[in-house]
Each structure stands twice: as C-alpha cells, then as structure tokens.
Amino acid sequence: MHKLRTLAFATLSATTLLTSALAIAEDRTGWPSNFTIGTASQGGTYFAYGSGWSNFIAEQTGVSGGAEVTGGPVQNMALVHTGDLAFGMTTMGPARDAFDGKSPLAPGLEMDNVCAMFPLYETPFSMAALASSGINSISDIKANARIGFGPAGSSSDEYFPKMLETLGVKFVRRNGSWDDLGSQLQDGLLDAIGFAAGVPIPTVSQLEVQTKVNIVGFSEAEIATILDAYPVAEFIIPASTYSSLSEDSRAVSMWNFTVANCDLPESFVYQVTKLTMENNERMQSIHQAAVTSTAEHLDKNTFLPWHPGAARYFTEQGHNIDSAPINN
C-alpha cells in the first residue's frame, strides 16, 4: 500500500510538473527571443538604471536582453513606437509631446503605439559647476557662459535651456553625452552643466572624486517663476545625496516612466512588470532612484495607455489605474 501511495504521489507530482511546464510554455507563446531597452547616454541615470534592469530581467526570464545608448526620452518614444525597441525610458513631458504628435523628431506623427509599464522616478533639473568657477547660484552665471545640456533631444536639452532663458540667463549651448560634458567641465571647456537625471547623477559623483564641485540650486523666487511656466514640480535634493552639499538644494522635476511597444505579448510584459515591482530592493541595488519605482506613483501617468500586461498585474494587486486608458 505504501508503494502504491508513493507511486500515486510520484505520478501526481509528475503530472503537476508537466501541467506547470505546459502552462509556462503556453504563457510564453509569442515572447521575443531578445529585448532591448532604450536608455540615454553613458554617465546618466537612464543608462545606469536601464543596464542593471535589463540584466535583471534577462537573468530572471531567460530572455536575452540589454540596454542601448540613445538620445534619451524623445528618441526612445520614437523607437518604441516603431518597434525598434521593446522598452524605453522616458520623461512625461517629451512623452506627452510625442503622444500628441508634437515630437521634434517627427512633427505631426502621433506616437500612439507606446504603452505605459511602471513609474521610474522623478527627474530633477539640477546644475553643477566646478567650485573654482565661482558659480554658486543661478544668478552667478555670467552672460555667454558655456553650459552643457546633455544629448541633443534629451529632456535636459528640451527644457533646461528654456527654463534658464525664462530666468534671464544668457548662455552658449553645448550638447554631448554626460560623460563627455563632465570631462569638458573638468578641463575648463564648460562653465556649468544642466542635468535632467535622477540623483545621484553618476557624472557628478565621479567629478566629486576628482575635484571640488558646486551643486547649483534655484532660489525660492526662481522656483516660483519656473513652476508658473513649465509642467514641473518642486524637488528637494537632500544634502546626503552628494558630498558637495552641506544643505538641501532646491530643484524642479518631471516624472519618468518605463514604456513598452504596445504590440508586445501581454504575458511577457506582465512577467517583466511583476518581476520589477516585486523586487524593489534589487532594483534599488541597481540605482537608488528606484526607491520610487513603485505602484504608489501610478497616478503620475494621466495620458499614456497602459500595456495590457502591466494593467493586468496592477489590477490583480488591487491598484486603480483608471487615470489612463488600458490599451487593448
């Protein structure tokens, strides 16, 4: 009798395993053999976050994946829309422009094949200069100062120059990867860099190791002026973020989201979303900006359709995502 029970248990276990295996196989129908995540230039938060995230997802799903250096949010929206990229990281300002057909890359084309997956973090618009420059505040920036704004078409390049112009700053505009701009700043070829990136910014942290840096914040009056003119919110960079800060620094910010091509299989996006949301500690070990990559901030998306896979996961967890339509 004992042998019969053992045999029956073994048969049941084998059947269960077979059923599970078949379910997994069925669930993976249509999954891509590989995936690519659009980030931004090396030295920025997008690249650091995206590289680590792609490795994590590839490790957990067994699907080969990697991060691609791109021009940032504007280009990522275009590449995800066309399907050249499976996933991308974008700031909601450029995302709104692309969704409404106002992308500078393709004016008139409504990029509506891009679906929201999950919130990333707020992107502070912050400035850095060498301590030797004497630039401690926005008002210290002299006319025709050479300021780097990241890659052409990035969130920083799109919005930061306009903000400074609104504040009456006259400058000479420079573009390049964050790493290149950091080297130019250190070599005296730039007077300051205007970043739009999650903090701590790798380029700034690296500069701090090599030289003395000023984190240039906004005054209360400057913040008020920018809030009136642009779709941003006030943001505080804690003093603990950089060794160069002795007190909190004022900045402004926009939210970032991870987006997916809407044609990706629901089950694939569901699994990627689930893995990311349920392993936040692992995500924070990749980049501390992931502390806000949680369902708490789903409401920051008010216009992009949710990918059905992401929508299914968040709905199962009891979250209301009615603030934006679900793409079906």
C-alpha positions as CSV (number, residue, x, y, z in Angstrom):
1,M,0.0,0.0,0.0
2,H,2.9,2.3,0.9
3,K,4.4,1.7,-2.5
4,L,1.1,2.4,-4.2
5,R,0.7,5.7,-2.4
6,T,4.3,6.6,-3.3
7,L,3.7,5.7,-6.9
8,A,0.5,7.7,-6.9
9,F,2.2,10.7,-5.4
10,A,5.0,10.4,-7.9
11,T,2.5,10.2,-10.7
12,L,0.6,13.2,-9.4
13,S,3.9,15.2,-8.9
14,A,5.0,14.4,-12.5
15,T,1.5,15.4,-13.8
16,T,1.7,18.6,-11.8
17,L,5.2,19.4,-13.1
18,L,4.1,18.6,-16.7
19,T,1.0,20.8,-16.3
20,S,3.1,23.6,-15.0
21,A,5.6,23.2,-17.7
22,L,2.9,23.3,-20.3
23,A,1.3,26.3,-18.7
24,I,4.7,28.1,-18.8
25,A,5.2,27.1,-22.4
26,E,1.8,28.3,-23.4
27,D,2.3,31.5,-21.4
28,R,5.4,32.2,-23.4
29,T,3.8,32.0,-26.8
30,G,4.9,34.9,-28.9
31,W,7.6,36.0,-26.5
32,P,10.5,37.7,-28.2
33,S,13.8,35.9,-28.3
34,N,15.5,39.0,-27.1
35,F,14.7,42.6,-26.0
36,T,16.4,46.0,-25.9
37,I,15.8,48.9,-23.5
38,G,16.3,52.4,-24.8
39,T,18.2,54.5,-22.2
40,A,20.3,57.6,-22.8
41,S,24.0,58.5,-22.9
42,Q,26.5,56.8,-20.6
43,G,27.1,58.6,-17.4
44,G,23.4,59.4,-16.9
45,T,20.9,57.7,-14.6
46,Y,18.9,56.2,-17.5
47,F,21.9,54.2,-18.7
48,A,22.9,53.0,-15.2
49,Y,19.3,52.1,-14.3
50,G,18.4,50.6,-17.6
51,S,21.6,48.5,-17.9
52,G,21.1,46.9,-14.5
53,W,17.4,46.4,-15.1
54,S,17.9,44.7,-18.4
55,N,20.4,42.3,-16.9
56,F,18.0,41.5,-14.1
57,I,15.1,40.8,-16.4
58,A,17.3,38.7,-18.7
59,E,18.5,36.7,-15.7
60,Q,15.0,36.1,-14.4
61,T,13.2,35.3,-17.6
62,G,15.9,33.6,-19.6
63,V,15.3,36.1,-22.5
64,S,18.4,37.7,-23.8
65,G,18.3,41.5,-23.2
66,G,20.4,44.6,-23.0
67,A,20.4,48.4,-22.8
68,E,21.0,50.6,-25.8
69,V,22.6,54.1,-25.7
70,T,20.2,56.5,-27.3
71,G,19.5,60.2,-27.4
72,G,17.1,59.8,-24.4
73,P,13.3,60.2,-23.9
74,V,12.4,61.8,-27.2
75,Q,14.2,59.2,-29.3
76,N,13.1,56.4,-27.0
77,M,9.5,57.3,-27.6
78,A,10.0,57.1,-31.4
79,L,12.0,53.8,-31.3
80,V,9.5,52.1,-29.0
81,H,6.6,53.3,-31.2
82,T,8.1,51.8,-34.3
83,G,9.1,48.6,-32.5
84,D,12.8,49.1,-33.0
85,L,13.0,48.9,-29.2
86,A,10.8,46.7,-26.9
87,F,11.1,49.0,-23.9
88,G,12.2,52.6,-23.3
89,M,12.6,55.1,-20.5
90,T,11.0,58.5,-21.0
91,T,10.1,61.7,-19.2
92,M,6.5,62.6,-19.2
93,G,7.0,66.0,-20.8
94,P,8.6,64.6,-24.0
95,A,6.2,61.6,-23.9
96,R,3.2,63.9,-23.9
97,D,4.6,65.8,-26.9
98,A,5.2,62.6,-28.8
99,F,1.8,61.2,-28.0
100,D,0.2,64.4,-29.2
101,G,2.2,64.4,-32.5
102,K,4.5,67.2,-31.4
103,S,7.8,65.3,-31.2
104,P,10.6,67.3,-32.8
105,L,11.8,64.0,-34.4
106,A,8.5,63.5,-36.3
107,P,6.2,66.5,-36.2
108,G,2.6,65.5,-36.9
109,L,3.1,61.8,-36.1
110,E,1.0,60.7,-33.1
111,M,3.2,58.1,-31.4
112,D,0.3,56.1,-30.0
113,N,1.9,52.6,-30.2
114,V,3.7,53.3,-26.9
115,C,2.2,51.9,-23.7
116,A,3.0,52.7,-20.1
117,M,4.5,50.0,-17.9
118,F,5.5,51.4,-14.5
119,P,6.8,54.6,-12.9
120,L,10.5,55.1,-12.5
121,Y,11.4,58.2,-10.6
122,E,11.3,62.0,-10.7
123,T,13.9,63.7,-12.8
124,P,15.3,66.7,-11.1
125,F,16.6,69.5,-13.3
126,S,19.8,70.5,-11.4
127,M,23.1,72.2,-12.2
128,A,26.7,71.6,-11.4
129,A,29.8,73.7,-11.8
130,L,33.4,73.5,-10.6
131,A,33.9,75.2,-7.3
132,S,36.7,77.2,-8.9
133,S,34.1,78.8,-11.3
134,G,32.6,80.9,-8.6
135,I,29.1,79.7,-9.7
136,N,27.1,79.1,-6.5
137,S,23.7,80.1,-7.7
138,I,21.8,80.8,-11.0
139,S,22.4,84.5,-10.6
140,D,26.2,83.9,-10.6
141,I,26.1,82.6,-14.2
142,K,27.7,85.2,-16.4
143,A,26.5,86.2,-19.8
144,N,27.6,83.8,-22.6
145,A,28.6,81.1,-20.1
146,R,29.1,77.8,-21.8
147,I,26.6,75.3,-20.5
148,G,26.2,71.7,-21.4
149,F,22.6,70.2,-21.6
150,G,23.2,66.6,-22.4
151,P,22.5,64.8,-25.7
152,A,20.5,66.7,-28.3
153,G,16.8,65.9,-27.9
154,S,17.1,64.8,-24.3
155,S,14.7,66.1,-21.6
156,S,17.5,68.3,-20.3
157,D,18.2,69.7,-23.8
158,E,14.5,70.2,-24.4
159,Y,13.5,72.0,-21.2
160,F,16.5,73.3,-19.3
161,P,17.6,76.0,-21.8
162,K,14.1,77.3,-21.9
163,M,14.0,77.4,-18.1
164,L,17.2,79.4,-17.9
165,E,16.1,81.8,-20.6
166,T,12.9,82.4,-18.6
167,L,15.1,83.3,-15.7
168,G,17.0,85.7,-17.9
169,V,20.2,83.7,-18.2
170,K,22.2,84.2,-21.4
171,F,24.4,81.3,-22.3
172,V,26.1,79.4,-25.1
173,R,24.5,76.0,-25.6
174,R,26.6,72.8,-25.7
175,N,25.4,69.2,-26.3
176,G,27.1,65.8,-25.7
177,S,26.9,62.7,-23.5
178,W,27.1,63.2,-19.8
179,D,30.5,61.6,-19.6
180,D,31.9,63.9,-22.3
181,L,30.3,67.0,-20.8
182,G,31.8,66.0,-17.4
183,S,35.2,65.8,-18.9
184,Q,34.8,69.2,-20.6
185,L,33.7,70.8,-17.4
186,Q,36.8,69.4,-15.6
187,D,39.0,70.6,-18.4
188,G,37.6,74.1,-18.3
189,L,35.8,73.9,-21.6
190,L,32.4,74.4,-20.0
191,D,31.3,76.7,-17.2
192,A,28.4,74.5,-16.0
193,I,26.2,71.5,-16.8
194,G,22.4,71.5,-16.6
195,F,21.3,67.9,-15.8
196,A,17.9,66.3,-16.1
197,A,18.6,63.0,-14.4
198,G,17.8,61.0,-11.3
199,V,20.1,61.7,-8.4
200,P,22.8,60.9,-7.6
201,I,24.0,61.6,-11.1
202,P,26.9,59.3,-11.9
203,T,28.8,62.0,-13.7
204,V,28.6,64.4,-10.8
205,S,29.5,61.7,-8.3
206,Q,32.6,60.9,-10.4
207,L,33.6,64.6,-10.6
208,E,33.3,64.9,-6.8
209,V,36.0,62.2,-6.5
210,Q,38.4,64.2,-8.7
211,T,37.7,67.9,-7.9
212,K,35.6,70.3,-5.9
213,V,32.1,70.7,-7.3
214,N,29.2,73.2,-6.6
215,I,25.7,71.8,-6.8
216,V,23.8,74.9,-8.1
217,G,20.3,75.2,-6.8
218,F,17.4,77.5,-7.5
219,S,16.2,80.3,-5.3
220,E,12.6,80.4,-4.0
221,A,11.7,83.1,-6.4
222,E,13.3,81.2,-9.3
223,I,11.4,78.1,-8.4
224,A,8.1,80.1,-8.4
225,T,8.9,81.5,-11.9
226,I,9.6,78.1,-13.4
227,L,6.6,76.5,-11.8
228,D,4.4,79.1,-13.4
229,A,5.9,78.5,-16.9
230,Y,6.5,74.7,-17.1
231,P,4.9,71.3,-16.3
232,V,7.2,70.6,-13.4
233,A,7.1,70.3,-9.6
234,E,9.4,71.5,-6.9
235,F,12.0,68.9,-5.9
236,I,14.5,68.9,-3.0
237,I,17.9,67.2,-3.4
238,P,18.8,66.0,0.1
239,A,22.2,67.1,1.4
240,S,23.1,63.5,1.8
241,T,22.9,62.9,-2.0
242,Y,26.3,64.5,-2.7
243,S,29.4,65.1,-0.6
244,S,29.5,68.6,-2.1
245,L,26.2,69.6,-0.4
246,S,26.1,70.9,3.1
247,E,22.3,71.5,3.0
248,D,19.3,70.5,0.9
249,S,19.3,72.0,-2.6
250,R,16.2,73.3,-4.5
251,A,15.4,71.9,-7.9
252,V,12.4,71.1,-10.1
253,S,11.4,67.8,-11.6
254,M,9.4,65.7,-14.1
255,W,8.3,62.1,-13.7
256,N,9.8,59.3,-15.7
257,F,8.1,56.1,-16.8
258,T,9.2,52.9,-18.5
259,V,7.2,52.3,-21.7
260,A,6.7,49.3,-23.9
261,N,5.7,48.8,-27.5
262,C,2.0,48.1,-27.3
263,D,2.3,45.0,-29.6
264,L,4.5,43.1,-27.1
265,P,2.7,39.9,-25.8
266,E,0.6,40.6,-22.7
267,S,2.2,37.7,-20.8
268,F,5.7,38.9,-21.4
269,V,5.0,42.4,-20.2
270,Y,3.0,41.0,-17.3
271,Q,6.0,39.0,-16.2
272,V,8.5,41.8,-16.6
273,T,6.3,44.2,-14.6
274,K,5.7,41.6,-11.9
275,L,9.5,40.9,-11.5
276,T,10.3,44.6,-11.4
277,M,7.6,45.6,-8.9
278,E,8.1,42.6,-6.6
279,N,11.9,43.1,-6.3
280,N,12.3,46.7,-5.4
281,E,15.2,46.1,-3.1
282,R,17.1,44.5,-6.0
283,M,16.1,47.5,-8.2
284,Q,17.5,49.9,-5.6
285,S,20.7,48.0,-5.5
286,I,20.9,48.8,-9.3
287,H,20.2,52.5,-8.7
288,Q,18.8,54.2,-5.6
289,A,16.4,56.2,-7.8
290,A,14.4,53.0,-7.9
291,V,13.1,53.8,-4.4
292,T,10.1,55.4,-6.2
293,S,9.7,52.7,-8.8
294,T,6.6,51.6,-7.0
295,A,2.8,51.3,-7.6
296,E,2.3,54.3,-5.3
297,H,3.1,56.6,-8.3
298,L,0.9,55.0,-10.9
299,D,-1.3,58.1,-10.9
300,K,1.6,60.2,-12.4
301,N,0.6,58.8,-15.8
302,T,-2.5,60.6,-16.9
303,F,-2.4,60.1,-20.7
304,L,-0.4,57.1,-22.0
305,P,-2.5,53.9,-22.4
306,W,-1.3,51.1,-20.1
307,H,0.0,48.0,-21.7
308,P,-2.5,45.1,-21.0
309,G,0.3,43.1,-19.3
310,A,1.1,45.9,-16.9
311,A,-2.6,46.7,-16.4
312,R,-3.3,43.0,-15.5
313,Y,-0.6,42.9,-12.9
314,F,-1.5,46.2,-11.2
315,T,-5.2,45.3,-11.3
316,E,-4.5,41.9,-9.7
317,Q,-2.7,43.8,-6.9
318,G,-5.8,46.0,-6.3
319,H,-4.5,49.2,-7.8
320,N,-6.7,51.6,-9.7
321,I,-5.2,52.7,-12.9
322,D,-8.3,54.4,-14.4
323,S,-6.4,57.6,-14.7
324,A,-5.3,56.5,-18.1
325,P,-7.0,54.1,-20.6
326,I,-5.9,50.5,-21.0
327,N,-4.7,49.6,-24.5
328,N,-6.4,46.6,-25.9
